[in-house]
């Protein structure tokens, strides 16, 4: 497993997470709940382009994380799935 803060994956066994198979879950969790060190680990693990492609596919992002991702990746909020098809 990647070297993320242990509290991030309190509800599952971090050792059972596969970086490829659980990419959306890991990226979403780190972006919404992680520390700056977790963000840096996420970039080392996946690279900015993979994170960018993944984050626009996520069904849920809180408003603060959406604003951060929109700014850091220079993507309009309207291009994010969570913005165009919000979960009720």
N, CA, C and O of each residue as an XYZ file, in Angstrom:
352
protein
N       0.848     -1.187      0.000
C       0.000      0.000      0.000
C       0.883      1.235      0.000
O       2.008      1.220      0.498
N       0.362      2.274     -0.554
C       1.074      3.538     -0.590
C       1.272      4.073      0.839
O       0.683      3.558      1.789
N       2.077      5.073      0.969
C       2.432      5.611      2.284
C       1.554      6.815      2.652
O       2.051      7.936      2.769
N       0.261      6.581      2.833
C      -0.678      7.629      3.199
C      -0.896      7.639      4.708
O      -0.549      6.682      5.399
N      -1.465      8.712      5.207
C      -1.813      8.799      6.628
C      -2.738      7.640      6.988
O      -3.712      7.395      6.278
N      -2.457      6.928      8.068
C      -3.266      5.767      8.455
C      -4.744      6.099      8.655
O      -5.605      5.266      8.371
N      -5.046      7.293      9.136
C      -6.439      7.667      9.410
C      -7.284      7.795      8.144
O      -8.512      7.764      8.220
N      -6.656      7.936      7.002
C      -7.412      8.095      5.754
C      -8.267      6.876      5.425
O      -9.370      7.005      4.896
N      -7.756      5.712      5.739
C      -8.448      4.477      5.371
C      -8.857      3.692      6.621
O      -8.658      2.481      6.713
N      -9.427      4.417      7.565
C      -9.862      3.857      8.831
C     -10.956      2.806      8.669
O     -11.099      1.919      9.511
N     -11.725      2.905      7.590
C     -12.894      2.041      7.419
C     -12.627      0.814      6.561
O     -13.554      0.070      6.244
N     -11.375      0.592      6.181
C     -11.039     -0.575      5.386
C      -9.613     -1.002      5.710
O      -8.887     -0.306      6.420
N      -9.230     -2.141      5.186
C      -7.867     -2.628      5.391
C      -6.986     -2.031      4.295
O      -7.084     -2.444      3.139
N      -6.132     -1.071      4.633
C      -5.286     -0.423      3.627
C      -4.434     -1.403      2.827
O      -4.135     -1.158      1.658
N      -4.044     -2.510      3.452
C      -3.217     -3.503      2.758
C      -3.981     -4.194      1.634
O      -3.376     -4.741      0.711
N      -5.301     -4.169      1.710
C      -6.106     -4.834      0.679
C      -6.394     -3.930     -0.522
O      -6.966     -4.384     -1.513
N      -6.003     -2.663     -0.442
C      -6.265     -1.740     -1.547
C      -5.238     -1.922     -2.654
O      -4.033     -1.911     -2.404
N      -5.713     -2.087     -3.852
C      -4.858     -2.195     -5.027
C      -4.827     -0.830     -5.714
O      -5.876     -0.252     -6.000
N      -3.638     -0.322     -5.976
C      -3.487      1.030     -6.530
C      -4.238      1.204     -7.840
O      -4.785      2.279     -8.089
N      -4.282      0.190     -8.678
C      -4.990      0.311     -9.962
C      -6.484      0.067     -9.817
O      -7.300      0.857    -10.291
N      -6.831     -1.016     -9.167
C      -8.230     -1.408     -9.035
C      -9.046     -0.418     -8.202
O     -10.227     -0.208     -8.477
N      -8.433      0.185     -7.198
C      -9.135      1.092     -6.287
C      -8.716      2.548     -6.477
O      -8.827      3.358     -5.556
N      -8.239      2.871     -7.662
C      -7.709      4.216     -7.949
C      -8.706      5.317     -7.622
O      -8.341      6.280     -6.947
N      -9.937      5.215     -8.069
C     -10.931      6.274     -7.815
C     -11.178      6.458     -6.324
O     -11.249      7.585     -5.835
N     -11.307      5.364     -5.617
C     -11.531      5.432     -4.176
C     -10.357      6.121     -3.484
O     -10.557      7.017     -2.665
N      -9.143      5.707     -3.812
C      -7.945      6.262     -3.182
C      -7.795      7.740     -3.509
O      -7.559      8.549     -2.612
N      -7.929      8.104     -4.776
C      -7.788      9.503     -5.185
C      -8.835     10.372     -4.495
O      -8.508     11.430     -3.957
N     -10.076      9.935     -4.508
C     -11.136     10.704     -3.866
C     -10.920     10.881     -2.380
O     -11.101     11.978     -1.851
N     -10.535      9.819     -1.703
C     -10.328      9.871     -0.262
C      -9.174     10.809      0.091
O      -9.280     11.616      1.014
N      -8.078     10.695     -0.648
C      -6.921     11.547     -0.361
C      -7.246     13.012     -0.638
O      -6.896     13.885      0.156
N      -7.909     13.285     -1.750
C      -8.212     14.674     -2.086
C      -9.170     15.315     -1.087
O      -9.009     16.485     -0.741
N     -10.155     14.565     -0.626
C     -11.146     15.157      0.266
C     -10.742     15.145      1.737
O     -11.200     15.990      2.507
N      -9.891     14.199      2.140
C      -9.596     14.068      3.572
C      -8.118     14.058      3.918
O      -7.752     14.048      5.093
N      -7.272     14.059      2.906
C      -5.849     13.923      3.164
C      -5.153     15.211      3.557
O      -5.695     16.308      3.424
N      -3.945     15.042      4.041
C      -3.066     16.158      4.389
C      -2.211     16.490      3.169
O      -2.254     15.791      2.157
N      -1.446     17.550      3.279
C      -0.568     17.954      2.180
C       0.418     16.832      1.835
O       0.716     16.616      0.660
N       0.920     16.129      2.829
C       1.837     15.012      2.600
C       1.151     13.889      1.808
O       1.778     13.225      0.983
N      -0.139     13.691      2.072
C      -0.893     12.672      1.337
C      -1.050     13.078     -0.131
O      -0.966     12.236     -1.025
N      -1.276     14.365     -0.372
C      -1.362     14.883     -1.741
C      -0.054     14.620     -2.478
O      -0.066     14.195     -3.634
N       1.063     14.868     -1.821
C       2.371     14.626     -2.437
C       2.585     13.138     -2.710
O       3.143     12.777     -3.747
N       2.154     12.280     -1.805
C       2.247     10.830     -2.014
C       1.346     10.399     -3.172
O       1.710      9.521     -3.954
N       0.185     11.013     -3.274
C      -0.730     10.710     -4.378
C      -0.070     11.043     -5.717
O      -0.169     10.269     -6.670
N       0.599     12.186     -5.788
C       1.299     12.577     -7.021
C       2.438     11.611     -7.336
O       2.662     11.282     -8.500
N       3.156     11.157     -6.316
C       4.244     10.187     -6.541
C       3.687      8.855     -7.029
O       4.285      8.195     -7.879
N       2.547      8.470     -6.489
C       1.954      7.175     -6.821
C       1.354      7.158     -8.217
O       1.588      6.219     -8.978
N       0.581      8.186     -8.565
C      -0.167      8.178     -9.822
C       0.331      9.172    -10.867
O       0.165      8.932    -12.063
N       0.921     10.250    -10.457
C       1.290     11.313    -11.388
C       0.106     12.251    -11.603
O      -1.051     11.850    -11.470
N       0.408     13.496    -11.934
C      -0.644     14.524    -12.083
C      -1.659     14.187    -13.166
O      -2.852     14.422    -12.977
N      -1.218     13.646    -14.287
C      -2.145     13.378    -15.389
C      -3.173     12.307    -15.035
O      -4.349     12.441    -15.373
N      -2.742     11.257    -14.362
C      -3.679     10.203    -13.951
C      -4.651     10.759    -12.913
O      -5.847     10.474    -12.973
N      -4.157     11.539    -11.976
C      -5.034     12.154    -10.976
C      -6.045     13.057    -11.672
O      -7.233     13.036    -11.350
N      -5.578     13.834    -12.607
C      -6.455     14.760    -13.350
C      -7.558     14.000    -14.077
O      -8.728     14.376    -14.002
N      -7.190     12.940    -14.775
C      -8.196     12.138    -15.494
C      -9.161     11.458    -14.528
O     -10.347     11.311    -14.821
N      -8.647     11.050    -13.386
C      -9.475     10.351    -12.399
C     -10.446     11.292    -11.717
O     -11.622     10.964    -11.558
N      -9.970     12.447    -11.316
C     -10.794     13.358    -10.518
C     -12.013     13.864    -11.296
O     -13.060     14.106    -10.697
N     -11.899     14.024    -12.593
C     -13.065     14.486    -13.362
C     -14.131     13.400    -13.464
O     -15.283     13.695    -13.783
N     -13.763     12.151    -13.198
C     -14.705     11.028    -13.261
C     -15.437     10.776    -11.944
O     -16.437     10.058    -11.922
N     -14.954     11.354    -10.858
C     -15.524     11.057     -9.545
C     -16.958     11.559     -9.425
O     -17.289     12.657     -9.873
N     -17.791     10.741     -8.818
C     -19.204     11.098     -8.651
C     -19.429     12.081     -7.528
O     -20.415     12.819     -7.527
N     -18.514     12.096     -6.565
C     -18.682     12.987     -5.416
C     -17.382     13.699     -5.082
O     -16.324     13.079     -4.975
N     -17.480     14.999     -4.922
C     -16.405     15.837     -4.393
C     -17.071     16.946     -3.609
O     -18.055     17.527     -4.066
N     -16.550     17.244     -2.440
C     -17.124     18.353     -1.699
C     -16.747     19.658     -2.411
O     -15.787     19.678     -3.180
N     -17.481     20.738     -2.170
C     -17.239     22.005     -2.886
C     -15.805     22.522     -2.778
O     -15.264     23.058     -3.745
N     -15.197     22.365     -1.621
C     -13.822     22.844     -1.428
C     -12.835     22.039     -2.290
O     -11.947     22.613     -2.919
N     -12.994     20.725     -2.313
C     -12.115     19.866     -3.109
C     -12.337     20.117     -4.594
O     -11.384     20.123     -5.373
N     -13.577     20.322     -4.986
C     -13.875     20.635     -6.384
C     -13.183     21.927     -6.793
O     -12.589     21.999     -7.868
N     -13.255     22.940     -5.951
C     -12.596     24.217     -6.255
C     -11.080     24.046     -6.344
O     -10.448     24.606     -7.239
N     -10.495     23.278     -5.426
C      -9.058     23.020     -5.441
C      -8.651     22.317     -6.733
O      -7.704     22.740     -7.397
N      -9.357     21.253     -7.091
C      -9.019     20.477     -8.289
C      -9.225     21.302     -9.553
O      -8.429     21.219    -10.488
N     -10.274     22.084     -9.581
C     -10.524     22.957    -10.726
C      -9.364     23.933    -10.913
O      -8.922     24.171    -12.036
N      -8.876     24.495     -9.810
C      -7.786     25.469     -9.885
C      -6.451     24.806    -10.202
O      -5.714     25.280    -11.067
N      -6.139     23.730     -9.518
C      -4.820     23.115     -9.656
C      -4.626     22.452    -11.021
O      -3.512     22.402    -11.544
N      -5.719     21.946    -11.589
C      -5.630     21.287    -12.892
C      -6.119     22.175    -14.039
O      -6.088     21.771    -15.202
N      -6.569     23.386    -13.703
C      -7.059     24.337    -14.703
C      -8.171     23.723    -15.557
O      -8.127     23.746    -16.787
N      -9.172     23.173    -14.853
C     -10.335     22.548    -15.492
C     -11.575     23.269    -14.981
O     -11.734     23.429    -13.771
N     -12.455     23.706    -15.873
C     -13.701     24.332    -15.394
C     -14.516     23.355    -14.549
O     -14.559     22.161    -14.841
N     -15.153     23.862    -13.512
C     -15.971     23.008    -12.647
C     -17.028     22.242    -13.435
O     -17.394     21.124    -13.071
N     -17.509     22.842    -14.505
C     -18.559     22.205    -15.298
C     -18.072     20.956    -16.029
O     -18.888     20.201    -16.558
N     -16.765     20.724    -16.069
C     -16.219     19.522    -16.715
C     -16.138     18.325    -15.770
O     -15.795     17.223    -16.196
N     -16.449     18.533    -14.497
C     -16.377     17.456    -13.516
C     -17.709     16.713    -13.459
O     -18.774     17.331    -13.462
N     -17.642     15.403    -13.407
C     -18.850     14.583    -13.328
C     -19.678     14.935    -12.091
O     -20.907     14.957    -12.153
N     -19.015     15.208    -10.983
C     -19.735     15.514     -9.742
C     -20.504     16.839     -9.854
O     -21.457     17.068     -9.110
N     -20.102     17.680    -10.755
C     -20.783     18.969    -10.954
C     -21.976     18.806    -11.898
O     -23.039     19.389    -11.681
N     -21.783     18.008    -12.944
C     -22.842     17.857    -13.952
C     -23.872     16.797    -13.574
O     -25.018     16.863    -14.019
N     -23.472     15.812    -12.751
C     -24.386     14.753    -12.315
C     -24.227     14.533    -10.818
O     -23.745     13.479    -10.404
N     -24.616     15.496    -10.003
C     -24.404     15.351     -8.559
C     -25.230     14.200     -7.992
O     -26.329     13.902     -8.459
N     -24.664     13.568     -6.973
C     -25.360     12.487     -6.273
C     -26.367     13.138     -5.340
O     -26.037     14.090     -4.633
N     -27.593     12.630     -5.333
C     -28.621     13.217     -4.461
C     -28.479     12.763     -3.045
O     -29.265     13.165     -2.187
